[in-house]
Amino acid sequence: MERLSGLDASFLYFETPNQHMHVLAVIEFDPATVPGGYSFDNIVEMIRSRLHLAPPLRRRLARVPFNLNHPVWVEDPDFDLDYHVRRIGCPAPGTDRELAEMVGDFASRPLDRSRPLWELVVVEGLAHGRVAAMAKMHHCTIDGVSGANLMVHFFDLAPETEVKLPPEDWKPDRIPTDFELAGRGLAERSVRPLRLFKILPETIGSVRRFVQARREHGGPGMAAPLTAPRTIYNSAITPHRQVAFAEISLEDVKKIKNAHGTTVNDVVQAICAGALRRHLKRYDEIPDKALIAAVPVSVRDDADESGGSNKVSALFSSLHTHIRDPVERLLAIHEGNKGAKEEHKAIGAKLLQDWGEFAAPTTFSLAVRIYTGTRLIERGPVAVNLVISNVPGPPIPLYFAGAKLSGLYPLGPVLEGIALNVTVVSYMDRLYWGLIACREAVPGLWDLAGAIPEALDELLNPPARVARKKTTARRKPTARRKPAPRKKATVRAAG
């Protein structure tokens, strides 16, 4: 039995009928590489043989009576793999658009809390003989890094599947009684005041270090939340999701990084900013102020043995979408991110986790429901415009039950007032983009996904930067420079 950390439990308390706190991944693979031929039964048996390597897949929640403390994880004595791993056929003609529609429907349904909080659905019948898998797992169980670590157990470096036999004497733990759960909950809750006395001075020190870091840096730093402009991405949400995919060359991104002395993450944000400008322009919605993105940051430290599946914090990054020149915009994002990282470091990696321990289950859940039910998000200030995550993935080919992995699209949660989430992962020489949004709130998700390769081209082949001179004469419009041919960049989306 293991108690959820405060941060892990917060993802449970955040969940409402409209706000699903699960994360997803869409995995495409080529069944032609499977020795002896593809079989769904082989996938099930491979997963069954490796469950002992991934304990989070066998455990379910146990709620503490009267919400005296955060829930605990217990091993499910009635675990049924056939419930968690299923298959379905893709409607004809089986293109990526049909697949994305299925993923949107899959993402629109919450997980059953009476079972282990994950599902995997294999999608067969895709065009050109492809097969895909839709995986869904609650955020209280994993973050980006722990999710990647969990996936390692189910992928191989060669088509030949490695046998990893479980212990023969494995038995699930005994489920604790309500009396035991309540007793342990009260005992652990009784020491919270001592933790508070320890956290308060650390928090004051974090604020002092943050102010000092901002003064010493002198340049732009972390964007201030609650100052973002209101856009079509910032409204109340429904339970319904839509999904889009895009794919670009990692080599092209690195070329831009090296040419301008930035980082891969800076370029990813600049590409996203360029795509957002194009998307908003279609609806005459480009604000005068820069869009602000919440950027999850892993604070996982191998030396940290504290519990909890989530080891994340966040920084707030200005996307400088008010700047028209793509290179100037990239350099502004780079400078802002440098200051933001220094300020985030000054705050301290564990501050969010420490304060998360004081999230009261009943009070926290009630506050979230009042906030969403009254639709205050549509009248108050905008915290941030969207969430952008960038997770490094494997640089080598991987195989799933003998099938070569050919595409990997991550998808994060959509939040009240933040109806768009963009998650990026690298795999071999490509960057895979997963876009998920509230279906009713965000129009034209296909257009936004299609603008990602265009924004990449704009940075690879920026328009001529002509020095502007003050003049009273009206300048004649000039034809826009056409980007030079480049390597393949594809978009696969559904709106």
C-alpha positions as CSV (number, residue, x, y, z in Angstrom):
1,M,0.0,0.0,0.0
2,E,1.3,3.4,-1.0
3,R,-0.3,6.8,-0.4
4,L,-0.5,9.2,-3.3
5,S,1.6,12.3,-2.9
6,G,-0.2,15.6,-2.6
7,L,0.7,16.5,-6.2
8,D,-0.5,13.2,-7.6
9,A,-3.7,13.4,-5.6
10,S,-4.3,17.0,-6.9
11,F,-4.8,15.6,-10.4
12,L,-7.7,13.6,-9.0
13,Y,-9.2,16.6,-7.2
14,F,-8.9,18.7,-10.4
15,E,-11.0,16.2,-12.4
16,T,-14.6,17.2,-13.2
17,P,-17.2,15.8,-15.7
18,N,-15.7,18.2,-18.3
19,Q,-12.1,18.2,-17.2
20,H,-10.5,14.8,-17.7
21,M,-7.1,14.5,-16.1
22,H,-5.7,11.6,-18.1
23,V,-2.8,11.7,-20.6
24,L,-2.7,9.8,-23.9
25,A,-0.4,8.5,-26.5
26,V,-1.1,7.3,-30.0
27,I,1.4,4.7,-31.2
28,E,1.6,3.7,-34.9
29,F,3.5,0.6,-35.8
30,D,4.3,-1.5,-38.9
31,P,3.0,-5.1,-38.4
32,A,5.1,-6.3,-41.4
33,T,8.2,-6.6,-39.1
34,V,6.5,-9.1,-36.7
35,P,8.2,-12.5,-36.9
36,G,5.6,-15.1,-37.9
37,G,3.0,-12.4,-38.6
38,Y,0.9,-9.9,-36.6
39,S,-1.5,-11.1,-34.0
40,F,-3.5,-9.2,-31.4
41,D,-3.2,-12.1,-29.1
42,N,0.5,-11.7,-29.2
43,I,0.2,-8.1,-28.0
44,V,-2.0,-9.2,-25.1
45,E,0.4,-12.0,-24.0
46,M,3.4,-9.7,-24.3
47,I,1.8,-7.2,-22.0
48,R,0.7,-10.0,-19.6
49,S,4.2,-11.3,-19.3
50,R,5.6,-7.9,-18.4
51,L,3.0,-6.6,-16.0
52,H,5.3,-7.5,-13.0
53,L,7.8,-4.9,-14.3
54,A,5.2,-2.1,-14.2
55,P,3.5,-2.1,-10.8
56,P,1.4,1.0,-11.6
57,L,-0.6,-1.0,-14.1
58,R,-1.9,-3.4,-11.4
59,R,-2.9,-1.0,-8.7
60,R,-6.1,0.9,-8.1
61,L,-7.3,3.6,-5.8
62,A,-8.6,3.1,-2.3
63,R,-10.3,6.1,-0.9
64,V,-9.8,7.0,2.8
65,P,-13.1,7.3,4.7
66,F,-14.3,10.8,5.1
67,N,-11.4,12.1,2.9
68,L,-9.2,12.2,6.0
69,N,-6.1,12.0,3.8
70,H,-5.1,11.5,0.2
71,P,-6.1,8.1,-1.4
72,V,-3.7,5.2,-1.4
73,W,-2.7,2.7,-4.1
74,V,-3.5,-0.9,-3.5
75,E,-2.9,-3.9,-5.8
76,D,-6.2,-4.9,-7.5
77,P,-7.0,-8.6,-6.5
78,D,-9.6,-8.7,-9.4
79,F,-7.3,-7.3,-12.1
80,D,-8.6,-8.2,-15.5
81,L,-6.2,-7.6,-18.4
82,D,-8.9,-8.2,-21.0
83,Y,-10.8,-5.1,-19.7
84,H,-7.7,-2.9,-20.1
85,V,-6.5,-4.2,-23.5
86,R,-9.0,-4.3,-26.3
87,R,-9.1,-3.9,-30.0
88,I,-11.4,-2.1,-32.5
89,G,-11.6,-1.7,-36.3
90,C,-11.1,1.7,-37.9
91,P,-13.9,2.8,-40.2
92,A,-13.1,2.9,-43.9
93,P,-11.0,4.2,-45.6
94,G,-8.8,4.0,-42.5
95,T,-6.9,7.3,-43.0
96,D,-5.3,9.3,-40.2
97,R,-8.4,11.4,-40.1
98,E,-10.5,8.5,-39.1
99,L,-7.9,7.4,-36.6
100,A,-7.8,10.9,-35.0
101,E,-11.6,10.9,-34.7
102,M,-11.4,7.7,-32.8
103,V,-8.7,9.1,-30.5
104,G,-10.9,12.2,-29.8
105,D,-13.8,9.9,-28.8
106,F,-11.4,7.8,-26.7
107,A,-10.1,11.0,-25.0
108,S,-13.6,12.2,-24.2
109,R,-14.4,9.5,-21.7
110,P,-13.0,9.4,-18.2
111,L,-11.3,6.4,-16.7
112,D,-13.2,4.1,-14.3
113,R,-11.8,4.8,-10.8
114,S,-12.8,1.4,-9.5
115,R,-10.2,-0.2,-11.7
116,P,-6.5,0.5,-12.4
117,L,-6.4,3.8,-14.2
118,W,-5.3,2.9,-17.7
119,E,-6.6,1.5,-21.0
120,L,-5.1,0.5,-24.3
121,V,-7.1,0.0,-27.4
122,V,-5.4,-1.5,-30.5
123,V,-6.8,0.0,-33.8
124,E,-6.8,-2.4,-36.8
125,G,-7.8,-1.8,-40.4
126,L,-5.9,1.4,-41.0
127,A,-4.9,2.2,-44.6
128,H,-1.7,0.6,-46.0
129,G,-1.9,-2.2,-43.5
130,R,-0.9,-0.1,-40.5
131,V,-1.9,-0.8,-36.9
132,A,-2.1,1.8,-34.1
133,A,-2.6,1.7,-30.3
134,M,-4.4,4.3,-28.2
135,A,-3.1,4.4,-24.7
136,K,-4.8,6.4,-21.8
137,M,-3.5,6.7,-18.3
138,H,-4.5,9.0,-15.4
139,H,-2.1,11.9,-14.7
140,C,-2.1,10.9,-11.0
141,T,-0.2,7.8,-12.1
142,I,2.4,9.3,-14.4
143,D,4.1,12.4,-15.7
144,G,6.0,12.7,-18.9
145,V,9.2,11.2,-17.7
146,S,7.7,8.4,-15.5
147,G,5.4,7.6,-18.5
148,A,8.4,7.2,-20.8
149,N,10.1,5.0,-18.2
150,L,7.0,2.9,-17.9
151,M,6.8,2.4,-21.7
152,V,10.4,1.1,-21.8
153,H,9.2,-2.2,-20.3
154,F,6.9,-2.9,-23.3
155,F,9.3,-2.0,-26.1
156,D,12.2,-4.0,-27.5
157,L,15.3,-3.0,-29.5
158,A,14.7,-5.8,-32.1
159,P,11.6,-7.5,-33.7
160,E,12.3,-10.6,-31.6
161,T,10.2,-10.3,-28.5
162,E,12.2,-10.8,-25.3
163,V,10.5,-13.1,-22.8
164,K,10.3,-11.6,-19.3
165,L,8.6,-14.1,-17.1
166,P,6.9,-12.9,-13.9
167,P,7.6,-14.5,-10.5
168,E,5.6,-17.7,-10.0
169,D,4.7,-16.9,-6.4
170,W,3.2,-13.4,-7.0
171,K,0.1,-12.6,-5.0
172,P,-1.7,-9.3,-4.6
173,D,-1.5,-7.5,-1.3
174,R,-4.3,-7.6,1.1
175,I,-6.8,-4.8,0.7
176,P,-6.8,-2.7,3.9
177,T,-10.0,-2.2,5.8
178,D,-11.7,1.2,6.1
179,F,-10.7,1.3,9.8
180,E,-7.0,0.8,8.8
181,L,-7.2,3.4,6.1
182,A,-8.8,5.9,8.5
183,G,-6.3,5.2,11.2
184,R,-3.3,5.7,9.0
185,G,-4.8,8.8,7.4
186,L,-5.3,10.4,10.8
187,A,-1.8,9.5,11.9
188,E,-0.2,11.0,8.9
189,R,-2.4,14.1,9.0
190,S,-1.4,14.8,12.6
191,V,2.1,15.6,11.5
192,R,1.1,18.1,8.8
193,P,1.5,21.2,11.1
194,L,5.2,20.2,11.5
195,R,5.6,20.1,7.8
196,L,4.0,23.5,7.4
197,F,6.4,25.1,9.8
198,K,9.2,23.7,7.7
199,I,7.8,24.8,4.3
200,L,6.9,28.4,5.3
201,P,10.5,29.6,5.7
202,E,11.6,27.6,2.5
203,T,8.8,29.4,0.6
204,I,9.9,32.8,1.9
205,G,13.4,32.0,0.8
206,S,12.2,31.0,-2.6
207,V,10.4,34.3,-3.1
208,R,13.6,36.1,-2.0
209,R,15.7,34.1,-4.5
210,F,13.2,34.7,-7.3
211,V,13.3,38.5,-6.8
212,Q,17.1,38.4,-6.7
213,A,17.3,36.3,-9.8
214,R,15.0,38.7,-11.7
215,R,17.1,41.7,-10.6
216,E,20.4,40.1,-11.5
217,H,19.3,38.8,-14.9
218,G,18.2,42.3,-16.0
219,G,16.5,41.0,-19.2
220,P,13.1,39.4,-19.8
221,G,12.1,36.6,-17.5
222,M,9.2,34.4,-16.7
223,A,5.9,35.7,-18.0
224,A,3.4,36.7,-15.4
225,P,0.3,34.4,-15.2
226,L,-3.2,36.0,-15.2
227,T,-1.9,38.6,-17.7
228,A,-2.5,36.6,-20.9
229,P,-4.8,38.0,-23.6
230,R,-8.2,36.3,-24.1
231,T,-8.4,34.2,-27.3
232,I,-10.5,31.5,-28.8
233,Y,-8.4,29.0,-26.8
234,N,-9.7,30.4,-23.5
235,S,-13.2,29.5,-22.6
236,A,-15.2,27.0,-20.6
237,I,-14.9,23.5,-21.9
238,T,-17.2,20.5,-22.5
239,P,-16.3,16.8,-22.1
240,H,-15.8,16.4,-25.9
241,R,-12.3,16.4,-27.4
242,Q,-10.9,16.7,-30.9
243,V,-7.4,15.6,-31.9
244,A,-4.9,16.5,-34.6
245,F,-1.4,15.3,-35.4
246,A,1.6,16.8,-37.1
247,E,5.2,15.6,-37.9
248,I,8.3,17.5,-38.8
249,S,12.0,16.9,-39.2
250,L,14.1,17.0,-36.0
251,E,17.2,17.8,-38.2
252,D,15.5,20.9,-39.5
253,V,14.8,22.0,-36.0
254,K,18.4,21.5,-35.0
255,K,19.5,23.5,-38.0
256,I,17.5,26.5,-36.8
257,K,18.8,26.0,-33.3
258,N,22.4,26.0,-34.4
259,A,21.9,28.9,-36.8
260,H,20.6,31.2,-34.1
261,G,22.2,29.9,-30.9
262,T,19.0,28.8,-29.2
263,T,17.7,25.5,-27.9
264,V,15.5,22.8,-29.4
265,N,12.8,23.8,-26.9
266,D,13.0,27.5,-28.0
267,V,12.5,26.4,-31.6
268,V,9.6,24.2,-30.8
269,Q,7.9,27.1,-29.0
270,A,8.7,29.5,-31.9
271,I,7.2,27.0,-34.4
272,C,4.1,26.7,-32.2
273,A,3.9,30.5,-31.9
274,G,4.1,30.9,-35.7
275,A,1.4,28.2,-36.1
276,L,-0.8,30.0,-33.6
277,R,-0.4,33.3,-35.4
278,R,-1.6,31.7,-38.6
279,H,-4.5,30.0,-36.9
280,L,-5.7,33.1,-35.1
281,K,-5.4,35.2,-38.2
282,R,-8.0,33.0,-39.9
283,Y,-10.5,34.2,-37.3
284,D,-9.1,37.8,-37.0
285,E,-8.1,37.0,-33.4
286,I,-4.4,37.9,-33.2
287,P,-4.1,39.9,-30.0
288,D,-1.8,42.9,-29.5
289,K,-0.3,41.2,-26.4
290,A,1.9,38.1,-26.6
291,L,0.3,34.7,-25.9
292,I,1.5,33.0,-22.7
293,A,2.1,29.2,-22.5
294,A,2.4,27.0,-19.4
295,V,5.4,24.8,-19.9
296,P,5.6,21.7,-17.6
297,V,9.2,21.1,-16.4
298,S,10.5,17.8,-15.0
299,V,12.2,18.2,-11.6
300,R,12.9,14.5,-11.3
301,D,16.2,13.8,-9.5
302,D,17.5,10.2,-9.3
303,A,18.8,11.0,-5.9
304,D,15.3,12.0,-4.6
305,E,13.7,9.0,-3.0
306,S,10.5,10.7,-2.0
307,G,7.2,9.1,-3.1
308,G,5.0,10.2,-5.9
309,S,4.6,9.5,-9.6
310,N,4.6,13.2,-10.6
311,K,7.8,15.2,-10.3
312,V,6.9,18.2,-12.2
313,S,6.8,22.0,-11.9
314,A,5.9,24.6,-14.5
315,L,7.2,27.9,-15.9
316,F,5.4,30.5,-17.9
317,S,6.8,31.4,-21.2
318,S,5.9,34.3,-23.5
319,L,5.5,33.2,-27.1
320,H,5.9,36.8,-28.4
321,T,3.1,36.2,-30.9
322,H,2.8,40.0,-31.3
323,I,6.2,40.0,-33.2
324,R,5.7,39.4,-37.0
325,D,9.3,38.6,-37.9
326,P,9.8,34.8,-37.2
327,V,13.5,35.1,-36.4
328,E,13.0,38.1,-34.1
329,R,10.2,36.1,-32.4
330,L,12.5,33.1,-31.9
331,L,15.3,35.2,-30.4
332,A,12.8,36.9,-28.1
333,I,11.5,33.5,-26.9
334,H,15.1,32.4,-26.3
335,E,15.9,35.4,-24.2
336,G,12.7,35.1,-22.2
337,N,13.3,31.4,-21.6
338,K,16.8,32.0,-20.3
339,G,15.5,34.4,-17.6
340,A,12.5,32.1,-16.9
341,K,14.8,29.1,-16.3
342,E,17.0,31.1,-13.9
343,E,13.9,32.3,-12.0
344,H,12.4,28.8,-11.9
345,K,15.7,27.4,-10.5
346,A,15.7,30.1,-7.8
347,I,12.2,29.2,-6.7
348,G,13.2,25.6,-6.2
349,A,12.2,22.3,-7.7
350,K,10.2,20.9,-4.8
351,L,8.0,23.9,-3.9
352,L,5.0,22.7,-5.9
353,Q,5.3,19.2,-4.4
354,D,5.6,20.4,-0.9
355,W,2.6,22.6,-1.0
356,G,0.6,19.9,-2.8
357,E,0.6,17.9,0.4
358,F,-1.8,20.4,1.9
359,A,-4.4,20.0,-0.8
360,A,-7.6,19.0,1.2
361,P,-9.6,16.5,-0.8
362,T,-13.1,17.8,-0.1
363,T,-12.3,21.5,-0.1
364,F,-10.1,21.3,-3.2
365,S,-12.6,19.3,-5.2
366,L,-15.5,21.6,-4.1
367,A,-13.6,24.7,-5.1
368,V,-12.8,23.3,-8.6
369,R,-16.4,22.5,-9.2
370,I,-17.7,25.9,-8.0
371,Y,-15.2,27.6,-10.3
372,T,-16.1,25.5,-13.3
373,G,-19.8,25.5,-12.6
374,T,-20.1,29.3,-12.4
375,R,-18.1,29.8,-15.6
376,L,-15.9,32.4,-13.9
377,I,-13.2,31.6,-16.5
378,E,-15.2,33.5,-19.1
379,R,-15.3,36.7,-17.0
380,G,-12.0,36.8,-15.1
381,P,-8.4,37.2,-16.1
382,V,-6.8,34.6,-18.4
383,A,-4.1,32.6,-16.6
384,V,-2.3,31.3,-19.7
385,N,-3.5,30.7,-23.3
386,L,-2.4,27.1,-23.7
387,V,-0.1,24.3,-22.5
388,I,3.0,23.3,-24.4
389,S,5.1,20.2,-23.5
390,N,8.2,19.0,-25.1
391,V,9.5,15.6,-24.1
392,P,12.7,14.0,-25.4
393,G,12.1,10.5,-26.8
394,P,14.2,7.6,-28.0
395,P,16.7,8.2,-30.8
396,I,16.7,4.6,-31.9
397,P,14.0,2.3,-33.4
398,L,11.8,0.5,-31.1
399,Y,9.5,-2.5,-31.5
400,F,6.1,-3.3,-29.9
401,A,5.4,-7.1,-29.9
402,G,7.7,-7.4,-32.9
403,A,6.1,-4.5,-34.8
404,K,8.4,-1.5,-35.6
405,L,7.3,1.8,-34.0
406,S,6.6,4.2,-36.9
407,G,4.9,7.1,-35.1
408,L,4.3,8.4,-31.6
409,Y,1.9,11.2,-30.8
410,P,1.5,12.4,-27.2
411,L,-1.6,14.1,-25.9
412,G,-2.0,16.0,-22.6
413,P,-5.1,17.1,-20.7
414,V,-7.4,20.0,-21.6
415,L,-8.3,22.4,-18.7
416,E,-11.0,24.8,-17.9
417,G,-10.1,28.1,-19.6
418,I,-7.2,26.4,-21.4
419,A,-9.0,24.5,-24.2
420,L,-5.8,23.7,-26.2
421,N,-2.9,21.4,-25.3
422,V,0.1,20.9,-27.6
423,T,2.6,18.1,-26.7
424,V,5.7,17.2,-28.7
425,V,8.0,14.2,-28.5
426,S,11.0,13.3,-30.5
427,Y,11.5,9.8,-31.9
428,M,14.6,9.0,-34.1
429,D,14.9,11.9,-36.6
430,R,11.3,13.2,-36.3
431,L,9.3,15.5,-34.0
432,Y,5.8,14.3,-33.4
433,W,3.1,16.8,-32.4
434,G,-0.1,15.9,-30.6
435,L,-2.8,18.6,-30.5
436,I,-5.9,18.1,-28.4
437,A,-8.6,20.6,-27.8
438,C,-12.2,21.0,-26.6
439,R,-14.3,20.3,-29.7
440,E,-16.8,23.1,-29.1
441,A,-14.3,25.7,-28.0
442,V,-11.5,25.6,-30.6
443,P,-12.4,25.7,-34.3
444,G,-10.2,24.4,-37.1
445,L,-7.8,22.2,-35.3
446,W,-6.8,20.7,-38.7
447,D,-5.7,24.2,-39.8
448,L,-3.6,24.7,-36.7
449,A,-1.8,21.4,-37.2
450,G,-1.3,22.2,-40.9
451,A,0.3,25.5,-39.9
452,I,3.1,23.7,-38.0
453,P,5.2,22.7,-41.1
454,E,4.5,26.2,-42.5
455,A,5.9,27.8,-39.4
456,L,9.0,25.5,-39.6
457,D,9.5,26.6,-43.3
458,E,9.3,30.2,-42.2
459,L,12.2,29.8,-39.8
460,L,14.2,27.8,-42.3
461,N,13.7,30.3,-45.0
462,P,12.8,33.6,-43.3
463,P,11.4,36.5,-45.4
464,A,14.0,39.2,-46.4
465,R,14.5,41.4,-43.4
466,V,14.5,44.9,-44.9
467,A,15.4,47.9,-42.7
468,R,12.4,50.0,-42.1
469,K,12.7,53.7,-42.8
470,K,10.2,56.4,-41.8
471,T,8.4,57.8,-44.8
472,T,5.3,59.6,-45.5
473,A,4.7,57.9,-48.9
474,R,2.6,54.8,-49.0
475,R,4.7,51.8,-50.0
476,K,3.4,49.5,-52.7
477,P,2.6,46.0,-51.6
478,T,5.3,43.4,-52.6
479,A,4.9,39.8,-53.3
480,R,5.8,37.5,-50.4
481,R,8.9,35.5,-50.9
482,K,8.2,31.8,-51.6
483,P,10.0,29.4,-49.2
484,A,12.7,27.3,-50.9
485,P,12.1,23.5,-51.3
486,R,12.9,21.5,-48.2
487,K,12.8,18.1,-46.7
488,K,9.5,16.3,-46.2
489,A,7.3,17.7,-43.5
490,T,3.9,16.1,-43.1
491,V,0.7,16.9,-41.2
492,R,-1.9,14.4,-40.2
493,A,-4.9,15.9,-38.5
494,A,-8.5,15.8,-37.8
495,G,-10.7,18.6,-36.6
